[in-house]
Amino acid sequence: MELLEALRTRRSVKSFDPSHAITDDEIRTLFENVALAPTSFNMQNWHFVAVRDKETKEKLCAASWHQSQVKDASLVVVCCGALQAHRATDRYLRKAPEAAREKMAPMIGGFYEGNDDLCKEEACRTIGIGGMAMMLMAREMGYDSCPMIGYDPKQVSEIVGLDDNHPPLMMVTIGKPLQPARPRMGLLDLEEFVSIDRFGEHSLTGEIPDHS
């Protein structure tokens, strides 16, 4: 599947075939490609809990206000931020050239240490980018998906054993659809959300957009 087709056909599917099973090789392929998504300083400040176990999915479904796609999907991915990744430079710079390690390690620590808000914001950015890569790769593999924030994070953390430094920022359900996605509810015109050179002054038509 071409990238443009994947972008245009990716939809949030809510009805999955509960009898379909995803294989270990497919999970490996999925995350080998998710790993290519960019992260700040190459921190890879993420952790993904890929849930196939039926009982665990049912518990996650209950923690998600009984949204059926959680229990019926072939795979439920709990996408977690790694809030202390800036302290583990030896882990993610170990394959980098020595000069890069010596330069970047103190830079990363100085940038993030003591700034909990920035660490959380960075984790949210990372999961957003990684989550989109995951959904596009799932589409490439013939699966559909649904990103979710409708769950109780405390319950989800308890179910899959997360600690305080790995908050569940998003869940993504992946599987074979039983029904197509609902029709799109409508996209904004480009002139409503794209400015050229300066916020709010010029649109792609050259006119000043009305933001009222």
C-alpha positions as CSV (number, residue, x, y, z in Angstrom):
1,M,0.0,0.0,0.0
2,E,1.3,3.5,-0.9
3,L,1.7,6.0,1.9
4,L,-0.9,8.3,0.4
5,E,-3.4,5.5,0.2
6,A,-2.7,4.6,3.8
7,L,-3.2,8.2,4.9
8,R,-6.5,8.6,3.0
9,T,-8.0,5.2,4.0
10,R,-6.9,5.1,7.7
11,R,-10.1,5.5,9.8
12,S,-11.0,4.9,13.4
13,V,-12.8,1.6,13.3
14,K,-14.9,0.6,16.3
15,S,-16.0,-2.9,15.3
16,F,-13.4,-5.7,15.1
17,D,-13.5,-9.4,14.4
18,P,-12.9,-11.0,17.9
19,S,-11.9,-14.3,16.4
20,H,-8.9,-13.0,14.5
21,A,-5.5,-13.5,16.1
22,I,-2.4,-11.4,15.4
23,T,0.9,-13.3,15.2
24,D,4.3,-12.7,17.0
25,D,5.9,-11.9,13.6
26,E,3.2,-9.3,12.8
27,I,3.7,-7.6,16.2
28,R,7.5,-7.6,15.6
29,T,7.0,-6.1,12.1
30,L,4.6,-3.5,13.5
31,F,7.0,-2.3,16.2
32,E,10.2,-2.5,14.2
33,N,8.6,0.2,12.0
34,V,7.1,2.2,14.8
35,A,10.7,2.4,16.2
36,L,11.6,4.5,13.1
37,A,9.4,7.4,14.2
38,P,11.4,10.4,15.4
39,T,12.0,11.2,19.1
40,S,13.7,14.2,20.6
41,F,17.5,13.6,21.1
42,N,16.7,10.0,20.0
43,M,15.5,9.4,23.6
44,Q,12.8,6.9,22.5
45,N,10.9,8.0,25.5
46,W,8.1,5.5,25.0
47,H,7.0,2.1,26.1
48,F,4.3,0.0,24.4
49,V,2.3,-2.7,26.2
50,A,0.9,-4.9,23.4
51,V,-2.0,-6.8,24.8
52,R,-3.4,-10.0,23.2
53,D,-4.6,-11.9,26.2
54,K,-8.4,-12.1,26.2
55,E,-8.8,-11.7,29.9
56,T,-6.6,-8.6,30.0
57,K,-8.4,-7.1,27.1
58,E,-11.7,-7.6,28.9
59,K,-10.3,-5.8,31.9
60,L,-9.1,-3.0,29.8
61,C,-12.5,-2.8,28.1
62,A,-14.2,-2.4,31.6
63,A,-11.6,0.4,32.3
64,S,-12.6,2.0,29.0
65,W,-16.3,2.3,29.9
66,H,-17.0,-0.9,28.1
67,Q,-16.1,0.2,24.6
68,S,-16.3,-3.0,22.6
69,Q,-13.4,-2.4,20.3
70,V,-11.0,-2.9,23.3
71,K,-12.1,-6.5,24.0
72,D,-12.7,-7.4,20.3
73,A,-9.5,-6.1,18.7
74,S,-6.7,-8.5,17.9
75,L,-4.2,-6.2,19.7
76,V,-4.6,-3.4,22.2
77,V,-1.6,-1.2,22.5
78,V,-1.2,0.8,25.7
79,C,1.1,3.7,24.6
80,C,3.1,5.0,27.6
81,G,5.4,7.9,28.0
82,A,8.8,7.3,29.6
83,L,9.1,10.4,31.8
84,Q,12.7,9.7,33.0
85,A,14.2,8.8,29.7
86,H,16.5,11.8,29.9
87,R,18.3,10.0,32.7
88,A,19.0,6.9,30.7
89,T,21.4,8.3,28.0
90,D,23.6,5.2,28.2
91,R,20.6,3.1,27.0
92,Y,19.6,4.9,23.9
93,L,23.0,6.4,22.9
94,R,24.9,3.2,23.3
95,K,25.1,2.7,19.5
96,A,26.0,6.3,18.7
97,P,29.6,7.4,17.9
98,E,31.6,8.3,21.0
99,A,31.8,11.9,20.1
100,A,28.0,12.1,19.8
101,R,27.5,10.4,23.2
102,E,29.9,12.8,24.9
103,K,28.2,15.8,23.5
104,M,24.6,14.8,23.8
105,A,24.4,13.1,27.2
106,P,25.0,16.3,29.3
107,M,22.9,18.3,26.8
108,I,19.9,16.1,27.3
109,G,20.2,16.0,31.1
110,G,20.5,19.8,31.3
111,F,17.6,20.3,29.0
112,Y,15.1,18.1,30.8
113,E,16.2,17.6,34.4
114,G,14.0,19.3,36.9
115,N,11.4,20.2,34.3
116,D,8.6,17.7,34.9
117,D,6.2,19.6,32.6
118,L,8.6,19.5,29.7
119,C,9.2,15.8,30.3
120,K,5.4,15.1,30.1
121,E,5.0,17.3,27.1
122,E,7.8,15.6,25.3
123,A,6.3,12.2,26.1
124,C,3.0,13.3,24.7
125,R,4.7,14.5,21.5
126,T,6.5,11.2,21.2
127,I,3.4,9.1,21.7
128,G,1.5,11.2,19.2
129,I,4.1,10.7,16.5
130,G,4.7,7.1,17.3
131,G,0.9,6.4,17.5
132,M,0.4,7.8,14.0
133,A,3.3,5.7,12.7
134,M,1.7,2.7,14.3
135,M,-1.7,3.3,12.8
136,L,-0.3,3.8,9.3
137,M,1.9,0.7,9.6
138,A,-1.2,-1.3,10.8
139,R,-3.0,-0.1,7.7
140,E,0.0,-1.2,5.5
141,M,-0.3,-4.6,7.1
142,G,-4.0,-4.9,6.2
143,Y,-5.4,-3.9,9.7
144,D,-7.5,-1.1,10.9
145,S,-7.1,0.7,14.1
146,C,-8.7,3.2,16.6
147,P,-6.7,5.6,18.8
148,M,-8.4,6.1,22.2
149,I,-8.2,8.4,25.2
150,G,-11.5,7.2,26.7
151,Y,-10.3,5.1,29.6
152,D,-9.4,5.4,33.3
153,P,-5.6,5.8,33.3
154,K,-5.3,4.6,36.9
155,Q,-7.2,1.4,36.2
156,V,-5.3,0.8,33.0
157,S,-2.0,1.3,34.8
158,E,-3.0,-1.2,37.4
159,I,-4.2,-3.8,34.8
160,V,-0.9,-3.8,32.8
161,G,1.4,-3.0,35.7
162,L,2.7,0.5,34.9
163,D,4.7,2.6,37.3
164,D,4.4,6.3,37.9
165,N,7.1,7.1,35.3
166,H,5.2,5.4,32.5
167,P,1.7,7.0,32.2
168,P,-0.7,5.5,29.7
169,L,-1.1,8.5,27.3
170,M,-3.1,6.7,24.6
171,M,-4.4,3.3,23.6
172,V,-4.6,2.0,20.1
173,T,-6.8,-0.9,19.1
174,I,-5.8,-2.9,16.0
175,G,-7.6,-5.7,14.2
176,K,-9.7,-6.9,11.3
177,P,-12.8,-4.8,10.9
178,L,-16.3,-6.3,11.0
179,Q,-17.9,-3.0,9.9
180,P,-16.4,0.0,8.1
181,A,-15.8,3.2,10.0
182,R,-18.6,5.7,10.3
183,P,-18.7,8.5,7.6
184,R,-16.4,11.4,8.3
185,M,-18.0,14.2,10.2
186,G,-16.4,16.8,8.0
187,L,-12.9,18.4,7.7
188,L,-12.2,22.1,8.0
189,D,-11.3,24.0,4.9
190,L,-7.5,24.6,4.6
191,E,-8.0,28.3,4.9
192,E,-9.4,27.8,8.4
193,F,-6.3,26.2,9.8
194,V,-3.3,27.0,7.5
195,S,-1.6,30.4,7.6
196,I,1.2,31.4,5.4
197,D,4.3,33.1,7.0
198,R,2.4,34.6,10.0
199,F,-0.5,33.3,12.1
200,G,-3.9,34.4,10.8
201,E,-2.8,36.9,8.2
202,H,-2.6,34.9,5.0
203,S,-4.2,31.8,3.8
204,L,-3.5,29.6,0.8
205,T,-5.8,31.7,-1.2
206,G,-4.0,34.9,-0.4
207,E,-6.9,36.2,1.6
208,I,-7.2,37.0,5.3
209,P,-9.3,34.1,6.7
210,D,-12.2,34.8,9.0
211,H,-11.6,33.1,12.3
212,S,-14.8,34.3,13.9
